[in-house]
């Protein structure tokens, strides 16, 4: 596998090269992560692993970056929002380092996975709250508060559904990517081609590497209202899909919905 620059110019050990190739060849890797984020995070992760930096320290440092980005965004004005967006994108890049270092050093753990997932979600929520408050202080537009409530509520429900499943199933790795691959996609496939295509293509839009870069660009262009609207709209849509699929699994199980309904109709006819 041809490694991208600057990885191809680095003196990598066979273990490091094999691990990096595995990360870059993962089918779940988003296009922004593959073409931008990983070109920065992977070289940094190699050095961090060699220096013995623990993955959880990186996760905590990334949380601080996320908190700072949310704080700057909450101040309102062009430059605070600008740098808040830049730091939000930086947090997305650094977010890859903890997992990469864990794989490079063999320090992967259940606690580290949960810590990473929870801090990622907290960072996202706080950034959205920060952008909303910053814009509201400047405009006092009533719709911003309504959109913020909708955003926080929908994102919280989405995380709650996914996390509840992970806890109930006792997953070793708390990952929304794994949840999408092992739960959402199979269930969407059971509902027919249109719904399956919606989930299959829609998942790339809501991947962290994609929407983080979009939010960063919108912040740099001083368009916080667009960020607020997109989160409220897309968050509600994703939350609705998550809840619908969760209820479908509880009521009908993981088999195709048509099969379950046919069995129910047959049972009714017999009785």
Backbone as a ProteinNet text record, in pm:
[ID]
protein_1_A
[PRIMARY]
XXXXXXXXXXXXXXXXXXXXXXXXXXXXXXXXXXXXXXXXXXXXXXXXXXXXXXXXXXXXXXXXXXXXXXXXXXXXXXXXXXXXXXXXXXXXXXXXXXXXXXXXXXXXXXXXXXXXXXXXXXXXXXXXXXXXXXXXXXXXXXXXXXXXXXXXXXXXXXXXXXXXXXXXXXXXXXXXXXXXXXXXXXXXXXXXXXXXXXXXXXXXXXXXXXXXXXXXXXXXXXXXXXXXXXXXXXXXXXXXXXXXXXXXXXXXXXXXXXXXXXXXXXXXXXX
[TERTIARY]
84.8	0	87.9	59.1	135.2	85.8	171.2	132.5	140.1	48	49.8	161.6	198.1	295.3	230.7	302.6	446.5	482	382.7	409.3	511.1	504.9	594.8	740.4	764.2	901.6	952.9	868.3	907.1	968.8	1058.6	1123.5	1034.9	945	847.7	894.5	865	892.5	785.9	810.6	709.1	576	581.5	458.6	384.2	456.2	393.5	330.8	403.1	351.5	226.3	229.9	115	-7.7	13.3	-97.6	-155.6	-69.7	-114.7	-190.9	-143	-212.8	-351.4	-361.5	-491.6	-587.8	-536.8	-620.3	-668	-577.2	-611.6	-701	-698.3	-779.5	-915.8	-945.2	-1074.4	-1188	-1289.2	-1399.3	-1484.3	-1480	-1561.3	-1497.7	-1376.3	-1304.3	-1370	-1402.9	-1467	-1370.4	-1424.6	-1341.1	-1254.3	-1307.3	-1227.9	-1118.2	-1151.5	-1051.1	-939.1	-976.1	-875.7	-786.7	-846	-770.6	-706.7	-752.1	-698.2	-655	-750.7	-723.2	-612	-617.1	-519.8	-378.9	-368.2	-235.4	-165.8	-245.3	-189.3	-181.2	-290.6	-296.8	-203.8	-190.6	-108.4	39.9	101.5	241.9	258.6	164	170.2	156	67.2	44.6	167.6	241	363.7	462.4	481.3	575.3	522	392.6	333.8	348.2	330.1	345.8	490.8	583.4	725.9	767.4	703.4	737	666.5	578.7	511.3	393.8	333.4	217.1	94.8	26.9	-89.2	-208	-286.9	-403	-502.8	-525.9	-623.3	-579	-447.7	-397.7	-431.8	-420.6	-453.8	-602.9	-685.9	-830.4	-864.7	-800.3	-826.3	-780	-664.1	-614.1	-708.9	-762.3	-856.2	-986	-1026.3	-1144.7	-1122.6	-1002.6	-970.4	-978.1	-930.8	-940.7	-1087.1	-1169.1	-1311.4	-1379.9	-1343.5	-1401.4	-1363	-1238.6	-1193.3	-1265.2	-1287.5	-1358.5	-1501.9	-1566.6	-1703.7	-1708.2	-1609.7	-1605.1	-1587.8	-1494.6	-1472.6	-1597.6	-1663.5	-1784.4	-1894.4	-1898.9	-2004.5	-1986.5	-1866.7	-1841	-1907.4	-1936.1	-1994.1	-1890.6	-1926.9	-1832.3	-1753.7	-1690.9	-1624.1	-1504.3	-1407.8	-1283.9	-1300.4	-1378.6	-1399.4	-1462.6	-1562.4	-1625.3	-1527.4	-1448.4	-1348.4	-1253.4	-1192.4	-1096.2	-1164.6	-1289.5	-1364.9	-1385.7	-1416.6	-1431.9	-1302.3	-1191.7	-1060.4	-1024.3	-1047.6	-1017.2	-1109	-1232.9	-1325.9	-1275.5	-1223.3	-1164	-1035.9	-955.1	-833.5	-867.4	-974.1	-1017.2	-1056.1	-1114.6	-1151.1	-1027.2	-921	-795.9	-728.4	-717.4	-653.2	-733.7	-864.2	-951	-905.9	-843.3	-795.7	-670.2	-597	-466.3	-475.8	-576.3	-582.3	-603.6	-695.9	-719.2	-601.1	-537.1	-420.8	-303.8	-279.9	-172.9	-204.3	-331	-370.9	-342.5	-368.9	-342.4	-193.1	-119.3	25.3	98.3	46.1	113.3	44.8	-68.4	-140.7	-206.6	-244	-304	-454.9	-519.1	-663	-735.8	-836.2	-910.1	-1055.1	-1140.7	-1283.2	-1304.9	-1234.8	-1249.2	-1205.2	-1093.4	-1045.2	-1142.7	-1206.1	-1303.6	-1425.2	-1474.2	-1588.7	-1552.6	-1434.8	-1388.8	-1382.8	-1331.8	-1319.6	-1456.6	-1547.6	-1680.6	-1758.8	-1753.5	-1827	-1772.5	-1640.2	-1581.6	-1610.4	-1613.6	-1648.5	-1788.3	-1882.3	-2020.6	-2037.6	-1966.8	-1972.3	-1917.4	-1805.7	-1745.6	-1841.7	-1908.7	-2004.2	-2119.4	-2177.1	-2289.4	-2249.8	-2133.3	-2089.7	-2059.8	-2005.6	-1978.8	-2108.9	-2208.6	-2338.4	-2401.5	-2392.9	-2445.6	-2370.6	-2238.2	-2157.6	-2192.4	-2203.7	-2239.7	-2377.6	-2471.4	-2608.1	-2612.7	-2543.8	-2543.6	-2472.2	-2362.3	-2291	-2376.2	-2449.7	-2535.9	-2657	-2710.4	-2827.4	-2792.8	-2675.8	-2634.2	-2619.5	-2587.5	-2569.4	-2700.8	-2795.9	-2919.8	-3045.4	-3040.8	-3157.5	-3274.6	-3243.6	-3347	-3407.5	-3540	-3607.4	-3593.5	-3584.3	-3578.7	-3451.3	-3347.1	-3220.3	-3237	-3309.7	-3332.6	-3414.2	-3515.1	-3596.5	-3511.5	-3428.4	-3341	-3240.4	-3190	-3093.9	-3157.9	-3279.4	-3349.9	-3372	-3408.8	-3430.2	-3300.2	-3190.7	-3060.5	-3012.3	-3014	-2966.4	-3053.5	-3185.3	-3275.6	-3255.3	-3244.5	-3228.9	-3093.9	-2987.2	-2855.4	-2848.3	-2909.4	-2909.9	-2983.5	-3098.7	-3173.9	-3095.3	-3026.3	-2944.8	-2835.6	-2762.3	-2656.3	-2713.6	-2829.4	-2890.3	-2928.6	-2988.4	-3027.1	-2904.4	-2800.4	-2679.3	-2607.4	-2590.3	-2519.2	-2594.3	-2726.6	-2806	-2786.6	-2782.2	-2759.3	-2621.1	-2521	-2384.3	-2372.3	-2437.5	-2432.6	-2507.3	-2626.1	-2707.7	-2636.9	-2570.9	-2500.5	-2359.2	-2317.2	-2185.2	-2072.3	-2080.1	-1975.4	-1844.1	-1736.1	-1603.8	-1561.1	-1604.8	-1566.7	-1689.5	-1691.5	-1802.6	-1777.1	-1834.3	-1808.3	-1936.7	-1967.2	-2083.7	-2064.4	-1938.5	-1909.8	-1948.3	-1911.5	-1949.9	-2101.2	-2166	-2311.7	-2377.3	-2323.4	-2376.9	-2357.7	-2240.1	-2209.2	-2285.4	-2294.4	-2349.6	-2498.3	-2553	-2693.8	-2774.5	-2736.1	-2817	-2825.5	-2709.9	-2709	-2785.8	-2764	-2843	-2992.7	-3030.7	-3172.4	-3232.2	-3155.7	-3203.3	-3221	-3131.2	-3141.5	-3268.9	-3308	-3427.8	-3555.9	-3547.2	-3665.4	-3683.5	-3593.8	-3607.4	-3501	-3489.3	-3383.5	-3388.2	-3504.6	-3505.3	-3449.3	-3492.6	-3445	-3297.5	-3257.3	-3116.8	-3027.4	-3070.1	-2992.3	-2985.5	-3095.9	-3097.5	-2992.3	-2985.6	-2888.5	-2747.1	-2731.7	-2598.9	-2529.9	-2604.8	-2544.5	-2553.2	-2658.3	-2673.4	-2570.7	-2516.6	-2421	-2293.2	-2257.7	-2135.6	-2151.9	-2274.6	-2299.6	-2288.1	-2328.1	-2326.7	-2201.3	-2104.8	-1976.9	-1903.9	-1834	-1770.9	-1671	-1590.6	-1488.5	-1551.4	-1671	-1737.5	-1802.7	-1891.2	-1964.5	-1874.2	-1765.2	-1673.3	-1607	-1562.7	-1501.4	-1603	-1726.4	-1832.1	-1858.3	-1867.8	-1890.9	-1773.9	-1652.8	-1534.1	-1539.4	-1573	-1579.7	-1691.2	-1806.1	-1916.9	-1880.9	-1807.4	-1763.7	-1665.6	-1575.5	-1477.7	-1545	-1660.3	-1736.4	-1838.8	-1836.3	-1928.5	-2074.1	-2105.3	-2241.5	-2290.5	-2295	-2338.4	-2483.1	-2566.7	-2707.6	-2725.8	-2636.8	-2644.1	-2606	-2503.7	-2464.5	-2581.3	-2645.1	-2757	-2870.9	-2904.5	-3013.8	-2980.3	-2858.2	-2819.4	-2822.8	-2773.4	-2773.2	-2916	-3001.6	-3140.6	-3212.6	-3193.9	-3263.1	-3206.3	-3074.6	-3011.7	-3015.9	-2998.9	-3005.2	-3140.9	-3247.3	-3383.1	-3407	-3356.6	-3373	-3301.1	-3176.1	-3098.1	-3160.5	-3203.1	-3266.3	-3393.1	-3472.1	-3593.1	-3563.4	-3458.9	-3419.9	-3373	-3290.1	-3240.1	-3355.6	-3449.5	-3561.2	-3651.2	-3677.3	-3760.3	-3698.9	-3568.5	-3502.1	-3495.1	-3477.2	-3473.2	-3608.6	-3717.4	-3851	-3881	-3834.1	-3854.6	-3786.9	-3665.9	-3592.9	-3661.9	-3714.3	-3782.1	-3910.5	-3986.5	-4116.4	-4104.8	-4023.2	-4017.6	-3887.5	-3786.5	-3658.2	-3577.3	-3472.2	-3380.7	-3415.4	-3520.5	-3557.4	-3634.9	-3644.5	-3717.2	-3858.3	-3901.9	-4032.4	-4144.4	-4128.3	-4232	-4254.8	-4145.1	-4155.7	-4233.2	-4204.6	-4273.5	-4422.3	-4454.4	-4594.1	-4669.3	-4602.5	-4664.7	-4697.2	-4604.2	-4626.5	-4741.7	-4747.6	-4854	-4989.2	-4995.2	-5119.9	-5163.4	-5066.8	-5096.3	-5153.6	-5091.3	-5136.8	-5278.1	-5308	-5440.9	-5545.2	-5509.3	-5601.4	-5634.7	-5533.9	-5553	-5645.2	-5622.4	-5704.8	-5848
-120.4	0	124.8	217.7	342	439.8	471.6	563	707.1	792.5	933.5	1009.2	1123.6	1212.8	1273.1	1287.5	1264	1125.5	1035.6	903	825.7	842.2	764.9	806.4	925.2	971.6	943.4	883.3	854	715	698.8	569.5	487.8	409.5	333.4	190.3	137.4	-3.6	-87.7	-217.5	-303.1	-300.3	-298.3	-294	-162.9	-52.7	77.6	85.5	38.4	43.6	-43.4	-162.5	-252.7	-192.2	-131.4	-69.1	47.8	130.6	246.7	202.6	100.3	49.5	-1.8	-66.1	-113.8	0.3	108	225.4	291.5	308.2	376.9	293.6	161.8	75.2	42.9	96.8	70.5	124.8	42.5	88.4	197.5	208.7	309.3	447.7	458.4	586.1	685.5	803.3	905.7	968.8	1032.8	1089	1204	1286.7	1396.6	1341.6	1241	1178.7	1117.6	1052.6	985.9	1086.3	1192.7	1286	1401.9	1426.4	1540.1	1502.4	1461.8	1442.6	1342.6	1226.8	1121.1	1158.1	1246.8	1290.3	1374.4	1426.5	1505.5	1422.5	1350.5	1278.2	1157.3	1083.6	962	990.3	1086.5	1117.9	1162.2	1244	1287.6	1168.9	1075.4	958.7	869.2	858.5	777.2	831.7	962.8	1023.4	1016.2	1037.8	1029.2	888.4	787.8	649.1	620.2	672	650.9	721.1	832.5	907.3	851.4	753.3	690.1	766.6	854.1	930.5	838.5	833.1	745.5	797.8	708.6	751.4	836.6	803	879	1023.2	1046.8	1183.7	1264.4	1198.2	1264.8	1297.1	1202.2	1225	1344.3	1352.3	1463.6	1596.2	1595.6	1716.8	1760.5	1663.8	1695.6	1753.7	1705.6	1761.7	1909	1942.5	2082.6	2169.7	2116.1	2190.4	2214.5	2110.8	2123.9	2224.4	2224.2	2321	2463.9	2482.4	2615.5	2661.6	2569.7	2606	2648	2577.4	2612.1	2747.5	2772.4	2900.4	3017.1	3003.2	3110.4	3135.4	3026.5	3041.3	3112.4	3090.8	3151.6	3302.4	3353.5	3496.9	3579.6	3516.4	3589.5	3677	3735	3817.2	3734.1	3803	3734	3651.3	3715.1	3644.8	3534.8	3553.2	3441.5	3320.2	3345.4	3235.2	3172.8	3255.7	3207.5	3108	3149.6	3063.1	2947.7	2968.4	2856.8	2746.7	2785.7	2687.8	2617.2	2692.2	2632.5	2529.9	2564.5	2472.1	2350.1	2370.1	2257.2	2157.6	2207.7	2121.2	2056.3	2132.1	2076.2	1962.4	1979.6	1874.4	1747.8	1763.9	1648.2	1572.3	1646.1	1582.7	1512.2	1583.3	1525.5	1407.7	1408.4	1300.2	1164.5	1165.1	1038.6	986.9	1075.4	1037.3	937.7	953.4	862.7	717.9	697.4	562.3	508.3	595.7	553	514.6	594	562	431.6	412	288.2	166.2	178.2	67	47.8	156.9	148	87.7	109.6	62.3	-58.1	-99.3	-212.4	-179.9	-53.1	-10.8	10.9	-56.6	-41.7	-97.9	-24.1	-66.7	-23.7	-92.1	-59	79.2	108.2	237.5	351	331	432.7	458.9	351.7	365.9	445.6	415.1	488.3	633.7	654.9	790.4	874.7	816.1	886.7	921	823.6	845.8	950.9	943.4	1039.3	1180.7	1195.5	1329.5	1385.9	1300.4	1346.2	1407.1	1335.7	1382.5	1508.9	1515.5	1634.7	1755.6	1736.1	1844.6	1896.7	1805.3	1845.5	1925.3	1875.1	1944.1	2083.8	2093.1	2222.2	2321.8	2272.9	2363.1	2417.8	2331	2375.7	2476.8	2449.1	2542.9	2675.8	2668.9	2790.1	2874.6	2811.4	2884.3	2949.1	2874	2925.1	3044.9	3035	3145.9	3268.3	3244.7	3356.2	3431	3356.4	3419.4	3485.9	3422.3	3478.6	3610.7	3618.8	3742.3	3857.4	3822.2	3926.3	3970.1	3876.7	3904.8	3901.1	3823.9	3801.6	3744.5	3663.8	3598.8	3482.7	3483.9	3383	3242.5	3232.2	3100.2	3024.9	3096.6	3032.2	2943.2	2992.4	2913.8	2789.1	2804.5	2689.8	2587.5	2636.4	2547.1	2478.1	2550.7	2492.2	2380.1	2403.3	2298.7	2175.6	2198.8	2088.2	2013.4	2087.1	2025.8	1941.7	2001.3	1930.5	1808.7	1825.3	1713.7	1598.9	1631.2	1526.1	1456.7	1534.1	1473.7	1387.5	1435.3	1357.7	1225.2	1228.7	1105.7	1009	1063.8	979.4	909	985	926	826.3	858.8	772	637.3	639	514.2	428.6	491.2	416.5	365	450.8	411.3	302.9	312.5	211.4	74.6	72.1	-54.5	-109.9	-23.3	-67.1	-122.2	-55.6	-101.5	-233	-242.2	-363.2	-483.5	-461.5	-569.9	-592.2	-506.8	-517	-512.9	-413.5	-397.9	-358.4	-415.8	-379.3	-243	-210.4	-84.5	3.2	116.4	210.8	300.7	265.5	340.3	356.9	481.7	506	448.6	436.1	373.3	226.4	157.1	17.3	2.1	96.7	91.6	103.9	192.3	208.7	82.4	19.8	-97.8	-221.8	-240.8	-364.6	-358.1	-237.5	-224.7	-150.3	-25.2	57.6	2.4	-29.1	-75.6	-206	-310.6	-433.1	-410.3	-326.6	-300.4	-221	-124.9	-47.8	-138.1	-234.3	-327.9	-411.6	-444.2	-525.8	-449.7	-317.2	-235.6	-205.3	-257	-235.2	-144	-145.4	-72.7	78.9	146	292.6	335.8	268.6	305.7	271.6	159.3	118.5	219.8	268.5	368.1	499.6	536.2	659	653.8	541.4	526.4	512.7	436.9	409.9	536.5	622.7	745.5	860.7	861.2	968.4	964	845.1	832.3	912.2	931.8	1007.1	1155.5	1205.5	1345.9	1372.1	1274.7	1294.3	1237.4	1193.5	1151.1	1272	1251.1	1362.7	1436.4	1364.2	1431	1524.6	1488	1569.7	1693.4	1672.4	1788.9	1882.8	1830.2	1918.6	2017.3	1968.7	2057.5	2157.5	2111.4	2201.7	2311.7	2273.8	2373.7	2471	2419.3	2504.8	2609.1	2566.5	2658.5	2761.5	2716.7	2809.4	2910.9	2864.7	2956.5	3059.3	3015.2	3107.1	3207	3168.9	3258.2	3340.9	3328.5	3403	3370.6	3240.2	3195.6	3102.9	3151.9	3065.5	3020.9	3106.1	3069.9	2945.6	2925.5	2806.1	2682.3	2695.9	2584.8	2545.3	2644.9	2619.5	2548.9	2595.7	2534.9	2391.7	2369.3	2236	2134.2	2174.6	2081.9	2049.7	2151	2128.7	2037.6	2062.3	1983.5	1842.3	1832.3	1700.8	1620	1689.3	1619.1	1557	1629.6	1577.2	1458.9	1468.3	1359.8	1233.7	1249.3	1134.3	1074.5	1160.7	1113	1034.3	1083.8	1013.1	875.3	865.7	736.7	641.7	691.1	608.3	553.2	640.7	598.5	500.9	528.1	438.7	299.6	292.3	163	92.3	169.4	108.8	47.8	121	68.6	-51.6	-46.2	-158	-283.1	-266.9	-381.5	-437.5	-348.6	-393.5	-469.4	-418.2	-476.4	-597.3	-584.3	-688.6	-767.5	-723.3	-791.4	-744.9	-819.8	-779.1	-837.1	-922.3	-981.3	-879.8	-903.9	-810.8	-785.4	-661.6	-622	-696.2	-719	-786.3	-928.1	-997.1	-1134.2	-1138.1	-1045.3	-1039.9	-1012.3	-919.9	-886	-1003.3	-1076.5	-1193.2	-1299	-1322.7	-1420.6	-1376.7	-1244.7	-1192.1	-1208.1	-1182.3	-1196.4	-1342.4	-1433.5	-1576.5	-1625.3	-1580.6	-1619.1	-1568.5	-1447.4	-1389.2	-1466.5	-1507.3	-1582.5	-1717.7	-1783.9	-1916.8	-1910.4	-1807.1	-1793.1	-1750.1
0	0	0	-91	-99.8	6	102.4	208.6	160	205.4	163.6	232.8	176.1	239.1	364	474.7	492.6	544.6	553.6	608.8	526.5	393.2	307.6	323.2	377.6	397.4	538.8	624	761.6	771.9	866.1	890.1	983.8	926.5	1003.8	1025.1	1141.6	1168.3	1098.6	1077.8	1014.5	1089.7	1222.6	1302.6	1280.4	1279.8	1258.7	1120.6	1021.5	884.7	869.9	928	919.1	987.2	1103.5	1176.4	1098.4	1041.9	964.8	840.3	773.4	655	691.8	808.4	853.8	881.8	939.4	968.9	840	744.4	619.5	528.6	545.1	458.9	518.9	636.7	700.9	614.7	582.1	496.3	560.2	691.7	761.7	761.2	709.5	710.6	615	665.3	583.5	484.9	382.5	276.1	328	418.3	474.1	564.2	641.5	728.3	645.8	535.4	451.6	378.7	328.3	243.6	320.2	442.8	517.5	658.9	740.8	883.6	911.5	845.7	873.7	828.3	730.8	686.1	792.8	885.5	995.6	1123.5	1153	1280.3	1285.3	1176.8	1179.4	1203.1	1132.3	1164.7	1309.6	1358.5	1498.1	1592.1	1557.3	1642.9	1650.5	1540.1	1540.4	1642.9	1641.9	1737.1	1880.1	1898	2031.8	2088.7	2002.9	2047.1	2084.4	2005.3	2034.7	2164	2193.3	2315.3	2438.6	2418.5	2531.5	2588.4	2509.8	2556.4	2560.1	2672.8	2689	2608.4	2547.1	2467.6	2545.7	2673.1	2752.5	2776	2782.3	2795	2669.8	2555	2428.5	2424	2469.6	2473.4	2561.6	2678.3	2770.2	2709.7	2645.5	2580.1	2469.2	2396.9	2289.5	2345.7	2462.6	2528.5	2562	2606.1	2637	2511.5	2398.8	2272.1	2237.6	2254.8	2226.2	2316.3	2444.3	2538.2	2500.4	2459.4	2419	2292.8	2199	2075.8	2106.9	2200	2238.6	2308.9	2394.2	2465.7	2368.7	2275	2177.9	2094.5	2052.4	1971.3	2048.9	2180.4	2262.6	2279.4	2251.9	2267.3	2158.2	2043.8	1932.5	1863.6	1753.4	1678.9	1578.9	1484.4	1373.9	1419.2	1485.8	1517.9	1622.2	1729.1	1821.4	1753	1667	1594.6	1495.9	1430.5	1334.4	1401.5	1512.1	1580	1652.5	1693.2	1750.2	1648.2	1523.8	1416.8	1383.5	1382	1353.8	1461.1	1587.5	1696.9	1693.7	1650.5	1638.5	1534.8	1422.8	1321.4	1373.4	1447.3	1506.3	1601.8	1679.3	1771.6	1696.4	1578.1	1496.1	1450	1417.7	1374.7	1491.8	1604.8	1723.3	1776.2	1751.6	1797.4	1743.3	1626.4	1571.3	1638.7	1704.5	1759.4	1873.6	1961.9	2076.6	2033.4	1939.3	1889.2	1810.6	1734.2	1655.6	1745.6	1849.3	1944.3	2017.1	2052.4	2120	2032.6	1902.1	1811	1788.1	1778.9	1756	1875.2	1995.1	2116.8	2180.4	2125.1	2182.8	2315.4	2336.7	2463.3	2451.6	2358.9	2342.3	2464.3	2511.5	2629.8	2619.3	2693.7	2695.7	2756.5	2865.3	2930.8	2838.5	2768	2675.9	2563.2	2513.7	2406.3	2452.6	2571.7	2625.7	2654.4	2710.4	2740.9	2614	2507.2	2379.6	2322.3	2321.9	2264.8	2342.5	2474.4	2557.6	2539.4	2540.2	2522.9	2383.8	2282.2	2147.3	2145.5	2206.2	2207.1	2291	2403.2	2487.9	2412.2	2341.8	2264.1	2157.7	2087.4	1984.2	2044.5	2152.2	2215.3	2263.5	2327.2	2379.6	2267.7	2156.1	2043.9	1986.5	1972	1920.6	2016.1	2145.8	2245.4	2238.3	2224	2215.6	2094.7	1978.2	1855.9	1870.9	1928.1	1943.8	2038.1	2151.7	2247.1	2189.9	2119	2058.7	1958.1	1875.5	1775.5	1841.6	1946.6	2015.3	2083.9	2143.5	2209.9	2110.4	1986.3	1884.5	1821.6	1811.6	1738.4	1824.6	1934.8	2020.9	1941.4	1841.1	1760.4	1839.4	1854.2	1936.6	1878.5	1745.4	1684.1	1720.5	1760.2	1795.1	1917.9	2018.4	2139.6	2107.4	2022.7	1982	1907.1	1814.7	1738.6	1829.9	1929.2	2022.9	2104.1	2152.5	2227.3	2140.2	2014.6	1921.6	1895.6	1879.1	1852.1	1969.6	2087.9	2207.5	2235.7	2222.8	2248.1	2151.2	2022.8	1921.7	1932.8	1955.9	1970.6	2096.3	2204.6	2328.7	2309.8	2242.3	2217.7	2130	2029.1	1941.6	2020.7	2101.7	2182.8	2283.1	2341	2441.5	2382	2262.7	2196.8	2167.6	2110.2	2075.3	2199.8	2299.5	2420.8	2497.4	2501.8	2571.4	2508.5	2375.6	2305.9	2338.8	2340.2	2369.6	2511.5	2606.2	2745.2	2760.1	2699.4	2710.2	2648.6	2535.4	2467	2521	2615.6	2678.8	2575.9	2487.1	2386.2	2452.7	2403.3	2452.8	2399.6	2277.2	2214.2	2195.7	2263.7	2250.7	2131.1	2016.9	1894.3	1815.3	1777.3	1693.5	1554.1	1510.3	1381.2	1385.9	1493.7	1509.9	1519.3	1587.8	1600.2	1463.4	1382.2	1245.5	1163.5	1173.3	1093.3	1138.9	1269.6	1323.5	1355	1366.7	1404	1297.7	1269.2	1179.6	1038.2	979.1	840.2	821.7	904.5	888.7	906.2	1002	1023.7	908.2	855.6	740.6	618.9	602.5	490.6	501.2	623	642.8	610.5	600.7	572.7	424.3	342	199	141.5	9.6	-59.1	-37.4	-46.1	-27.9	107.5	213.3	346.4	362.6	304.5	311.4	240.6	123.3	50.2	127	193.6	273.1	383.3	453.6	562.5	507.3	398.3	342.5	294	226.2	174.1	274.2	354.3	451.9	562.6	589.6	700.4	674.6	547	516.9	550.5	541.1	571.7	721.2	802.4	947.9	1013.4	933.2	990.6	1047.3	1157.2	1226.9	1139.2	1061.5	980.6	878.3	828.2	726.3	787.4	886.9	938.5	1017.7	1075.3	1146.8	1051.6	936	837.5	783.6	761.4	714.5	817.1	944.6	1050.1	1060.5	1044.9	1049	937.9	816.8	703.8	722.9	774.7	798.9	907.2	1009.1	1114.8	1059.9	973.8	914.9	821.1	766.4	678.8	756.3	890.4	977.4	945.7	939.1	912.1	1024	1147.5	1257.9	1245.1	1183.5	1169.7	1083.5	986.5	901.9	983.2	1067.6	1155	1244.6	1304.7	1396.5	1324.3	1204.3	1127.7	1087.1	1038.3	992.7	1105.9	1222.6	1336.1	1379.8	1385.3	1426.5	1327.9	1197.8	1095.4	1086.1	1064.7	1047.8	1177.2	1291	1418.9	1442.6	1408.6	1424.7	1332.2	1209.3	1113	1160.1	1202.4	1249.3	1374.5	1465.6	1588.2	1557.2	1462.5	1422.7	1366.5	1283.8	1226.5	1335.9	1427.7	1538.2	1621.5	1658.2	1742.9	1668.5	1540.3	1460.2	1452.2	1424.3	1413.4	1548.4	1655	1788.5	1824.2	1795.4	1821.5	1733.5	1610.3	1518.7	1571.4	1625.7	1678.8	1802.5	1887.4	2009	1975.4	1877.2	1845	1753.3	1647.2	1545.6	1545.1	1620.6	1616	1497.5	1462.9	1356.7	1221	1212.7	1084.7	1001.5	869.2	783.5	833.8	825.3	876	804	672.9	596.4	646.9	682.7	731.8	862.3	951	1079.3	1060.1	970.7	947.2	885.6	794.1	732.6	837.2	930.2	1036	1125.7	1153.7	1238.6	1171.3	1038.3	964.8	958.3	938.2	931.9	1064.1	1173.2	1306.4	1331.7	1283.8	1301.5	1222.3	1098.2	1013.8	1074.9	1130.9	1188.5	1309.5	1392.3	1511.7	1475
[MASK]
+++++++++++++++++++++++++++++++++++++++++++++++++++++++++++++++++++++++++++++++++++++++++++++++++++++++++++++++++++++++++++++++++++++++++++++++++++++++++++++++++++++++++++++++++++++++++++++++++++++++++++++++++++++++++++++++++++++++++++++++++++++++++++++++++++++++++++++++

